[in-house]
Amino acid sequence: MSRNEVFIFGFRGFPEVQGGIETHVQHLAPRLVARGHRVTACTRSPYVPADTKHWRGVRLLRLWTIRNAYFETLLHSLICAVAAGVRRPALVHVHGIGPALVTPLLRLMGLRVVVTHHGEDYDREKWGLAARTVLRAGELLGMRFANKRIAISRSIERLIASKYGKPCDVIPNGVQFSYPPMESGQIEELGLEPGRYLLTVGRLVPEKRQLDVLRAFVAARLPGWKLAIVGRIDHQNAYADQLATEAAQADNVVMTGFQTGETLRQLYAHAGLFVLPSSHEGLPIVLLEALSYGLPVLVSDIPSNLEVISDRRRTFKMGDVAELTAKITALTAEPEPPLERHAVGRDNIRDYDWSHIAELTVAAYADTLAPQRAQRQQKAALRSAPARLATITASPSASHRLNAGE
């Protein structure tokens, strides 16, 4: 057993793999390494090149799985659990309630387990009854059998307490603040003009509700404005097909695909308004990123969004396209001064610094491992007790004290 190795899984892979959990682990794992942990991240074979073995000090263990919306996660989690049983790390950190289905197996193998609850995935619109049942089972097993539970938001903490009566640490998603780039060449190549486009970022799946933004944008009829939809599909679905069809029929809608690096930075930096219409989020990293660039935002009124945005002028009833249209019109009519935008952004993200989040995670690990370390110390003390007693009794002065009854 490696006394400081952390074995993590529950995500597709990183770096630059689309997804909230993927982004979370990409930022967190190297910071755990910097704080003294050996981190082994289990990635899925369809998403990470075979020759990628290490990244910023993190060991990437690429394990096979099939690329399938229904079986990919479960199969990969089982393989990861077996690998953890062989490697015997000090601690296993499982991300997400689907992968948490293997928590009892990990515990049976004598491993210490931390599970991070990133959101109620069974509420996602794409899942049918069977998938929802498996995800609910994963949540139940993960929350009941983990040595420690982590929630990424207060709303998830309340859910865990009410459903399972279990305590958990709240450690949110984070954001890395960076100064907005002045360059705009990348977005201009996409046909976008700085300050004159709406931006929405996320996977093209039903719960992200990009269709709501598209229909509201068309209804708003904003002269000279465009809508940029950033993201791609992970698995073919009817929703993405419908979105592509309506985008092709609309004027001034740009589907950029998945973007990273400088292009994504410019997309955030130069947007006129960021819109997040989701029906389901854990704690949206894309919203934190938008705020870090000082973007004015407009979000659906789901609990995770309201944890970050309390200004009701910047929220709308989820699924209400008419209200979304009206607020898009109002917010684009009166742009905020750049200095005010950046002040609002900094105020909103001050609690979401990745370095602080890494410190909280390291503390959670230490708390989880404390009983194990105490047990090792006790065993070591018991093993060394006879030797210490022999040393004491062999000493003349000690023998005199013992005979004297001292």
Secondary structure in CASP SS format (residue, H / E / C, confidence):
PFRMAT SS
TARGET T0000
AUTHOR 0000-0000-0000
METHOD secondary structure of the structure
MODEL  1
M C 1.00
S E 1.00
R E 1.00
N E 1.00
E E 1.00
V E 1.00
F E 1.00
I E 1.00
F E 1.00
G C 1.00
F C 1.00
R C 1.00
G C 1.00
F C 1.00
P C 1.00
E C 1.00
V C 1.00
Q C 1.00
G C 1.00
G H 1.00
I H 1.00
E H 1.00
T H 1.00
H H 1.00
V H 1.00
Q H 1.00
H H 1.00
L H 1.00
A H 1.00
P H 1.00
R H 1.00
L H 1.00
V H 1.00
A H 1.00
R C 1.00
G C 1.00
H C 1.00
R E 1.00
V E 1.00
T E 1.00
A E 1.00
C E 1.00
T E 1.00
R E 1.00
S C 1.00
P C 1.00
Y C 1.00
V C 1.00
P C 1.00
A C 1.00
D C 1.00
T C 1.00
K C 1.00
H E 1.00
W E 1.00
R C 1.00
G C 1.00
V E 1.00
R E 1.00
L E 1.00
L E 1.00
R E 1.00
L E 1.00
W C 1.00
T C 1.00
I C 1.00
R C 1.00
N C 1.00
A C 1.00
Y C 1.00
F C 1.00
E H 1.00
T H 1.00
L H 1.00
L H 1.00
H H 1.00
S H 1.00
L H 1.00
I H 1.00
C H 1.00
A H 1.00
V H 1.00
A H 1.00
A H 1.00
G H 1.00
V H 1.00
R H 1.00
R C 1.00
P E 1.00
A E 1.00
L E 1.00
V E 1.00
H E 1.00
V E 1.00
H E 1.00
G C 1.00
I C 1.00
G C 1.00
P H 1.00
A H 1.00
L H 1.00
V H 1.00
T H 1.00
P H 1.00
L H 1.00
L H 1.00
R H 1.00
L H 1.00
M C 1.00
G C 1.00
L C 1.00
R C 1.00
V E 1.00
V E 1.00
V E 1.00
T E 1.00
H E 1.00
H C 1.00
G C 1.00
E C 1.00
D H 1.00
Y H 1.00
D H 1.00
R C 1.00
E C 1.00
K C 1.00
W C 1.00
G C 1.00
L H 1.00
A H 1.00
A H 1.00
R H 1.00
T H 1.00
V H 1.00
L H 1.00
R H 1.00
A H 1.00
G H 1.00
E H 1.00
L H 1.00
L H 1.00
G H 1.00
M H 1.00
R H 1.00
F H 1.00
A C 1.00
N C 1.00
K E 1.00
R E 1.00
I E 1.00
A E 1.00
I C 1.00
S C 1.00
R H 1.00
S H 1.00
I H 1.00
E H 1.00
R H 1.00
L H 1.00
I H 1.00
A H 1.00
S H 1.00
K H 1.00
Y H 1.00
G C 1.00
K C 1.00
P C 1.00
C C 1.00
D E 1.00
V E 1.00
I C 1.00
P C 1.00
N C 1.00
G C 1.00
V E 1.00
Q C 1.00
F C 1.00
S C 1.00
Y C 1.00
P C 1.00
P C 1.00
M C 1.00
E C 1.00
S C 1.00
G H 1.00
Q H 1.00
I H 1.00
E H 1.00
E H 1.00
L C 1.00
G C 1.00
L C 1.00
E C 1.00
P C 1.00
G C 1.00
R C 1.00
Y E 1.00
L E 1.00
L E 1.00
T E 1.00
V E 1.00
G C 1.00
R C 1.00
L C 1.00
V C 1.00
P H 1.00
E H 1.00
K H 1.00
R C 1.00
Q H 1.00
L H 1.00
D H 1.00
V H 1.00
L H 1.00
R H 1.00
A H 1.00
F H 1.00
V H 1.00
A H 1.00
A H 1.00
R C 1.00
L C 1.00
P C 1.00
G C 1.00
W C 1.00
K E 1.00
L E 1.00
A E 1.00
I E 1.00
V E 1.00
G C 1.00
R C 1.00
I C 1.00
D C 1.00
H C 1.00
Q C 1.00
N C 1.00
A H 1.00
Y H 1.00
A H 1.00
D H 1.00
Q H 1.00
L H 1.00
A H 1.00
T H 1.00
E H 1.00
A H 1.00
A H 1.00
Q H 1.00
A C 1.00
D C 1.00
N C 1.00
V E 1.00
V E 1.00
M E 1.00
T E 1.00
G E 1.00
F C 1.00
Q C 1.00
T C 1.00
G H 1.00
E H 1.00
T H 1.00
L H 1.00
R H 1.00
Q H 1.00
L H 1.00
Y H 1.00
A H 1.00
H H 1.00
A C 1.00
G C 1.00
L E 1.00
F E 1.00
V E 1.00
L E 1.00
P C 1.00
S C 1.00
S C 1.00
H C 1.00
E C 1.00
G C 1.00
L C 1.00
P C 1.00
I H 1.00
V H 1.00
L H 1.00
L H 1.00
E H 1.00
A H 1.00
L H 1.00
S H 1.00
Y C 1.00
G C 1.00
L C 1.00
P C 1.00
V E 1.00
L E 1.00
V E 1.00
S E 1.00
D C 1.00
I C 1.00
P H 1.00
S H 1.00
N H 1.00
L H 1.00
E H 1.00
V H 1.00
I C 1.00
S C 1.00
D C 1.00
R H 1.00
R H 1.00
R H 1.00
T E 1.00
F E 1.00
K C 1.00
M C 1.00
G C 1.00
D C 1.00
V H 1.00
A H 1.00
E H 1.00
L H 1.00
T H 1.00
A H 1.00
K H 1.00
I H 1.00
T H 1.00
A H 1.00
L H 1.00
T H 1.00
A H 1.00
E C 1.00
P C 1.00
E C 1.00
P C 1.00
P H 1.00
L H 1.00
E H 1.00
R H 1.00
H H 1.00
A H 1.00
V H 1.00
G H 1.00
R H 1.00
D H 1.00
N H 1.00
I H 1.00
R C 1.00
D C 1.00
Y C 1.00
D E 1.00
W H 1.00
S H 1.00
H H 1.00
I H 1.00
A H 1.00
E H 1.00
L H 1.00
T H 1.00
V H 1.00
A H 1.00
A H 1.00
Y H 1.00
A H 1.00
D H 1.00
T H 1.00
L H 1.00
A H 1.00
P H 1.00
Q H 1.00
R H 1.00
A H 1.00
Q H 1.00
R H 1.00
Q H 1.00
Q H 1.00
K H 1.00
A H 1.00
A H 1.00
L H 1.00
R H 1.00
S H 1.00
A H 1.00
P H 1.00
A H 1.00
R H 1.00
L H 1.00
A H 1.00
T H 1.00
I H 1.00
T H 1.00
A H 1.00
S C 1.00
P H 1.00
S H 1.00
A H 1.00
S H 1.00
H H 1.00
R H 1.00
L H 1.00
N H 1.00
A C 1.00
G C 1.00
E C 1.00
END
